[in-house]
Amino acid sequence: MSSQFGKHDLSEIENPHQTALILLSHVLGKPQTWVIAHPEAHLTPQQEQLLSQLLSRLKNGEPLPYLIGRQEFYGLDFIVSPDVLIPRPETELLVDKALEWLRTHPQAGKALDIGTGSGCIPISLLMRHVDLKALGVDISEAALSVCAKNRAVYQLETRLDLRQSDLFEKVSEKFDLITANLPYIPSKKLAGLTELRFEPSPALDGGEDGLEVIRRMLEESAAFIKKPGLILLEIESSLGTKTLELSKNAFPDASLQLYQDLAGLDRLVSVEIN
């Protein structure tokens, strides 16, 4: 593999060996195990040109998942593009808590995922909870197109409906479970996060206090959640207390919980309605 990268400087790249393996696998159209087993393989001029272009984009800060069009999440492989956020390990906590609740509530059969993006949340739930059906909504038609591709990969057309909607605008049903990874980064903070500049800003920008969309979602959600029911909200790490307050205002009788991610940062608010 090193000979294939002989013309290229990898010193600026994080995790250069793993990144090189991923890029070569993508360029050659072969599994990573094949690339490792065939160090003598040579790139065609066209493949060499593609590899050079990908490395230039990578050094410019473009995320690797956008370069190869894929990202792993919850043990599954998802198609991604700059029209959707890159699925992140922190969001797996939301899936964990949703599955825990579903296992103890066998009557729950319908979930709503708001701001579904790539569809990584509802698809991960559906692949592990066979009695569940879901609706994924997103304000972005382009994002829903990516989600539809992932739905097709896992043959979930009969279990996952998709709808273009601003939160609950085009929703009329009630659900046992509502999940949401909404825009939650305060606008001023987002402006300084250059590492996110390639990802869709509308899916990240939570307004002045980071809670603009979450606040509206909580205010509207009472009409769409069944009893018993569960709402799970991914949050920005500094907004845990404020999100709990908003949740208490919207659901004064609910059981509220704030969960931390593997880094010990506030990441998820749970609103359980009984």
N, C-alpha and C positions, 0 to 999 in steps of 0.2 A: 504493500500500500504506500510505503514511503516513496518508492520510485515514481508512482503516479502523481505525487505531489512535489516532485523535485523542482519544478519551475515556480512553485508557489510559496510565498512566505506566510506561514501560519502563526507567527509569533503574536499577532494582535488578536487572535481568536481564543475565546474562552473554551476550555476543554478541547484542545485542538485535535487529539486523536479520535475521540468519540464523534466530534463534529465532522471530521474528515471521513470517517466510516459512514455516517448518515448521508453525507453528500454524494459519496461514491456510489452507495447503494441506489440513491435516487437517479443519478446520472446514468448508471449502467442498467437500471431497471432490474436489479437483482437483489435478493435478500442480503442482509448484512453478513450472514453466515457464509454465503457464497463468496462475497468480497474477501473475507478473511481467509477462506480456503484457496483463493486464487490470486496470490500476490503477484503472479507473473502477468496477469491480465493487463492489456494496454487499452487506452482510450482512443477512440477514433478522433479525427480532427474536429468533428461536430461536437462530440462529447467533451473534448478538451475546451472548446469555446464556451460551451454551456457551463462547465465547471468554473472557468475564469469569471464568467458573468455572475454566477452565484456567490463566489468568494468576494467579489467586489461589493455586491449588495450586502453581504454579511458584515464586511468591514465597515460599511456605511451605517450599520446599526439595525438593518432590517432583520426581524426575528426569523430564526431558522424554520419554525413551522410554516411561515408564509412562503418561504423559498421552496419547500418540498410539498406544501399543500396538505400537511397532515400533522396531527398531534394526538398523543395518547392521553386518555383520561379514563380513570376508573377501570383500567385493564382493557379498554376498547380503543379502537383506532378511529379518529374522526377527521373528516375532510374539513379544512379551514381555508379561509381566504381573508384578505383585508376588510371584507364586509362584516366579519364577526370577530369578537374577542377570541384570543387564544385561550382554550381551556387550561385552568391552572390547578395544581394539586390542592390549594386551599379550598377550592369549591367541592372537593371530594367529601369534606366534612358535612356539607349540606346533604349529599346523597346518603352518607352513612346514617344521619339522623332521620331522614325520611324513611329509609328502609327499616330502621329499628321500630319506628312508629307503625308502619304498615304491617309488620309482623305481629304486633300486638292488637291490631285493629283489622281483623280479617274481613269485616263488612265493607271496608274502604275499597272502592273500586274505580274512583275517578280522580285524576290529578290535573292541575292547571300549572303550567310553567310560564311565567310572565317575563318577557325579554329573553326569549329562548335562544336567540343567536344560533350557534351551531347545532343546538339540540342536545348537547352533551348531558344535561341534567335529566330531561324526561327519557331519553333513550337509555341511559344508564339504569334508571329506575325500571323501565319496562323490560329490559333484558334480564333483570333479577327478580322481578315480581310479576309472574305470568298472568295473574288475574287482574292486573291494572290496565286501565285505558287512560289516555292523557290528551290534553289539548295544549299546544304550544302557541303562544302569541308573541308577536314582535311588531314594532312600529315600522321596521325596515323590511321592505319587500326583498331586497337583495340578501339579507340575512336569512329570511325564510327559504329562499332558493337553496342556500347552502344546507339548511336544516333538512330540506326535502331530499337532498342527495344522501345525507347520512341516514335518514329514515329508510330510503331504498336499500342502502347497503345492508341494513339489519332486518329488512323485510317486515317493517312495522307499519305499513300503509293502513292496515285495518285497525290498528290500535293507537296510532298517534295522528290526531287531526292538527292541521296548521291553519292559522288565521292571522291576517294582518290587522292589528288593533293597537291603539294607544291605551295601554293598560286594559281596563275592562270595557272599553268603548264598544267593541263588537261581541261582547260576551253576555250571555243571558242565563247560562246554566249555573248550578251550584256544584261545589266540589268538596271532596273529603280532605284533600291536600292541595295547598297552594305553595309553590316554590318560586323564588324570585332572586335573580342576581342582577339587580338594577344598577343604573349609573349612580355611583356613590362617592366619587372623588370631588372634593370642593374645587370650584373652577380655578381659583388662584393656585392651589396646590398642583392641579393637573398641568397648568401652564409650565411648571418647572420640571415636570417628569419627562425628560427627553426620551427615556427608554420606551415610553408609550406612544411616541409620535406617529408610529406606523399603524396603530390600532384605531378603530373607528371612534372618534371623539364623542358622538352622541351616546354611545354605549358606556362611556366612562364619566362624563361630566354631570355631577349631581347638583349643580347650581352653587350658589354662594356658600351655603353651609353643608353641601354634600347630601342633603336630605330632601331636596325638592321633589324628586320622583317618589322616593320611599314614603314621604309624608302623604302624598296624594294617594298612593296605593293603599296605605293603611286606612285612610279615611273612607275609601270606596269599598274595601274588601269585605266588610261585614255582610253585605247583601249576597256574597258569592261563596261563602264558606258554610258548610254543614256543621251540625253538632252531632257527635263529636267531630272535631276537625283540627287540622294543624296548618299553620303558616310558618314557613321557614324563609328568612331573609338574610342573604349575605350582606355584610356591612364593611365599611372602611374601619380600620382598627381603632381610630380615635373617636368613633361615633357610637360606641356600644351603649353608654348611659343614655344619650339623647334618643337613640332608637327605642330603647326600653320605655322611656317616658312617652314617646309617641304611641307605642304599642299599648301601653296602659290606658292612655286616653281613648284609643279606639276600641279597646276590649277590656273594660275595667274588671271583668270577672274572669279573665283568662289566666292561665298559668304561664308565666313568662320565664324564659331561661336565656342566659347569655353564655355562649360557648367560645372557647379559645381554639386557635389552630395549633399546628405542631410547633410553631415558633412562639407560642404563648401569647399571641395577640388576639384581641377580641375580633371575631370573624363571623359569628352567626347568632341571630336572634330567633328564638322559637316562641311562637304564640300558640298555645294549645287551648282550644275552646271545648268545654265539656257541657 
